[in-house]
C-alpha cells in the first residue's frame, strides 16, 4: 500500500504566528494569575528588537568644541612657556655680557695698574751713565788741572763715541758748550738734584726734553779741559757751581751698584 501524506502544506508556524500565539497564551495566563512569573522574560526578548534610547553624554559638536578649547589652552600654555624661556635666555645673555664687561674692565684696570707700577719703578730707577764702566778719577781728587783745586765730580772710563745715558728721569736744563766742561748736558732730576755730563763729543738732546733712565743724551769725547776721552759726571744739590756732592754716594743711595 502506497505511503500517502495528508493534503495541505506542512510548514512550521511563522514568527508572527508564534508571537500571536504567545500573546494569546499570556492573555490566558493572566486570567490564572501566572503572568507575573512569565511576563518579564517574554517582553525582554521582544524588547531586543526595539531601538535602545541614546545613552546620556556629549554630542559630536560639543566634543569638537571642547577639543578646540583644549587645543587653544595648550597653545597658550606653550606660548607662555616660550615667553618665559626667551626672557630667561635674555636675562642669561645680559648677565653673561655684564660679567664679560666686568672681566674686561678688571683686566684693563689691572693692565693700567701694572703699567703705572712699571712706570713708577722706571722713574725711580737709576743706573750708571756709561754701562759697564768704572771710575778712573775719584771725587775731590787734588790736582792743579781743576780751577777749584779738587775734582768736583768723577771721571768714568769711556772711549770716544761711547754712548752716555741719563742716570735717571728728569728734564734737560742745559745742552751745549760748557766752557771747561766742553760739550755738556745738565739734567734736573725728579728728586730736585742736578746731574752733569761733560766732555761729550756730541749731544743728542735739547733743553726742555724729558728723559728717562738709560736714555742716551750724547757720546763720550774729550772736549773742553780734558786730557783724553772720558765722561766727567757731576751731581749738585742745585744749579749753582760749588753745590756738588759725591756722585758715587748719590748713585748708591738710588740703588746703583758701583
C-alpha angles and dihedrals in degrees: 000000000000119000108248132192127213116259120261137048120310105207130134117255115275125250090257091051091049091048092049090049091048092052090048088051092051090050089053092048090050089065090054096048096243097110093091091073098044108033098078097056093043095051092040089059092051093046091064089073093054124086114264118231116255113268115246113264145093126320121235090255092054091048091052092052092051091049090050091050090048091051091048092051090048091050090050090050092050090047091050090050090050090052091050092048092048090049091049091048091049091049091049090049091049091050091049091050091047091050091048091050090048091051091047091049091048090049091050092048091048090049091049091048090049091049092049091047091049090048091048091051091046092050090052094046121107131189144171116290089229115036115238094001131130137213114273097176122030129227115274092010110164119243141137088233090084124065092224091051092239135069109261093197141009130271119228119203106249126157116223111284094024113146114255117201137190111264091219146349118303149110126283109241098169132027120165143044115356105181111237088013091060113206105001144168125213120197128192105220126218090252091058097256125119127233123198129201114195143185093033121168092210139005125222101183136062136214113286094027115140108224131193130215109285094015113142115247100172148317128283118253144141106262123143122011097355138134095203145336113314141115120259107208120190135175124203133182090223139004095273123101112249096039091099123142132189108292091202093053089046094053093045091051086059095051100264114144110223 
